[in-house]
Amino acid sequence: MKKWFNKLMTMFSGNSIYKKEYNKELQRFEALFNYASIGILVTNQQGQIILINDFALRQFGYEREELVGGYVEQLLPQHFRKRHVGHRNHYNHHPQSRPMGIGLDLFAVRKDGTEFPVEISLSQYEHEEGSFVIAYINNITERKKAEEKIERLNNELEHKISERTQQLTNALEQLEHSKQEVMTALDKEKELSELKSRFVSMASHEFRTPLSTILSSAFLVNQYTTEADQAKRSKHIQRIISSVTLLTEVLNDFLSVGKIEEGGVQVRSSTFDIEQHINITIQELQDIVREGQQIVYEHQGPASVHLDPSLLKHILLNLLGNAIKFSGIHTVIKVHTEHTGNSVILKVRDSGIGISQEDQQHLFERFFRGANVSNIQGTGLGLHIVSRYAELMNGNITCESALNEGTTFIVTFQQL
C-alpha cells in the first residue's frame, strides 16, 4: 500500500509541505483501511492478494504474510475454487461494480476449514501498475441465523393454522344442514379497456361481502348461547364456511391469472390413462353436484395420452364446476373424451342457462361475465384461465351454446 504513496513522496521530496501532507493522507488511508468494520482486500488481475485489512484477517483467521501474495481462491470453499477462476477471468474482461445483497448465496472458508456465509461487493480500478479489484466482505452468519429462525417460526405458525383449520373443518362437517347462498350480484362491470379498474372493483367486491358475512355471522354465533339456539348457530357457521370457500376460490383465480401472466406456469407433460384420470376427477366433484344432477362420462379411442395431467385436471374442474353451477337440479352433464391419434378432444356439455351469441365473443376475456349470470357468484376469470392452460398444452377451446339450451365446451389438444 505504501509504495503507491512513495512515488508521490519522491515527486515532492524537496517540498516539506507536500511531504507533511503526504504523511497525513497516508495515515488517514491506513486508518480507513485497517480500522474499517468490514473485510477489505485488493487483488491484481491474476487473483493474487496484494492488500488485506485487519478486519478481514480476523474474519478468516490468518496472519497477513499467509495471505498476501496468495490467490483469492484460498478463501473459498474447496469445491468452488476451480469454477471461481473462470468467474474471476470473466470479471476482469467485463468489470463492473457489484453492490452487496443482490440475492447470491456466497460462502467463504476460514483457515481452520469452517465455512460461513458472506456478502461481497466488488469494484475495479485502473492504476499505472495494472488493474486491481477491491472486494468488501461482510460476514452475514448472524443474519442468516435470524432468517432461519424467522422461517422456522413461520413454518410452525403455518402448521398450527393448518391444524386449527382442519379442526374447524372437521367440526363443521358434522353439522348436517343445507347451505345458504351468501353472495350477492356483482356490481356492473366497467368497460373492457379499463382492465386495471375492473380488477380493483372486482377484488374489492368479492372480498368485502364474504368478509362482512364472516364478521357478522361470527358475532351472531357468539350471541346464541342456549341449546335452543343450536339451529341459528348452525346456520351462521354454515355461512362462514361458504364465505371462506368463496374467498379461497377467488384467491385461487387471482393467483392463477398472475402466475400465467408472469410465465410461472410450467407444462409437465407425461403419458397417462386419460379415462382413469377423468373418472377420478369427476368423483372429486360429487360433493358439490346439485340435487339430482348426474355426470355421465364416456371415452373413445386409445386411453393413453401425453399431456400435463395437472393442467388437464384444472381445465376439467373449471368446466364441470361451471356446468354444475349454471345447470338446474335433476339434469345430466355429459363429459366425452376422444383420442383420434393426432389429437385429444375433451367435451363438456350441460343443460343449463346457455350463453348468448353476443356474450360468446368475449367469453374467454379476463373478468368477463355473461349478462344472464349477474346473480350467480364468480370472478369472470375461470374460462380465461382454461383457455390459457389449453394454449400452454398446444390446444384451443371453443364454445357451442344458445340461451336456455345448454352449453358445450370443446377443448382440443394436439398430440405431437
HELIX and SHEET records of a PDB file:
HELIX    1   1 LYS A    2  MET A   11  1                                  10    
HELIX    2   2 SER A   16  ASN A   34  1                                  19    
HELIX    3   3 ASP A   54  PHE A   60  1                                   7    
HELIX    4   4 ARG A   64  LEU A   67  1                                   4    
HELIX    5   5 VAL A   72  LEU A   75  5                                   4    
HELIX    6   6 GLN A   78  PHE A   80  5                                   3    
HELIX    7   7 ARG A   81  HIS A   93  1                                  13    
HELIX    8   8 THR A  141  GLU A  173  1                                  33    
HELIX    9   9 LEU A  195  GLN A  223  1                                  29    
HELIX   10  10 GLU A  227  ASP A  229  5                                   3    
HELIX   11  11 GLN A  230  GLU A  261  1                                  32    
HELIX   12  12 ILE A  274  GLU A  284  1                                  11    
HELIX   13  13 PRO A  309  PHE A  326  1                                  18    
HELIX   14  14 GLN A  357  GLN A  360  1                                   4    
HELIX   15  15 GLY A  382  LEU A  392  1                                  11    
SHEET    1   A 5 ILE A  49  ILE A  52  0                                        
SHEET    2   A 5 GLY A  39  ASN A  44 -1                                        
SHEET    3   A 5 GLY A 130  ASN A 139 -1                                        
SHEET    4   A 5 GLU A 115  HIS A 127 -1                                        
SHEET    5   A 5 LEU A 106  VAL A 109 -1                                        
SHEET    1   B 2 SER A 270  ASP A 273  0                                        
SHEET    2   B 2 SER A 304  LEU A 307 -1                                        
SHEET    1   C 5 GLN A 294  GLN A 300  0                                        
SHEET    2   C 5 VAL A 332  HIS A 339  1                                        
SHEET    3   C 5 SER A 343  ASP A 350 -1                                        
SHEET    4   C 5 THR A 407  GLN A 414 -1                                        
SHEET    5   C 5 GLY A 395  SER A 401 -1                                        
END                                                                             
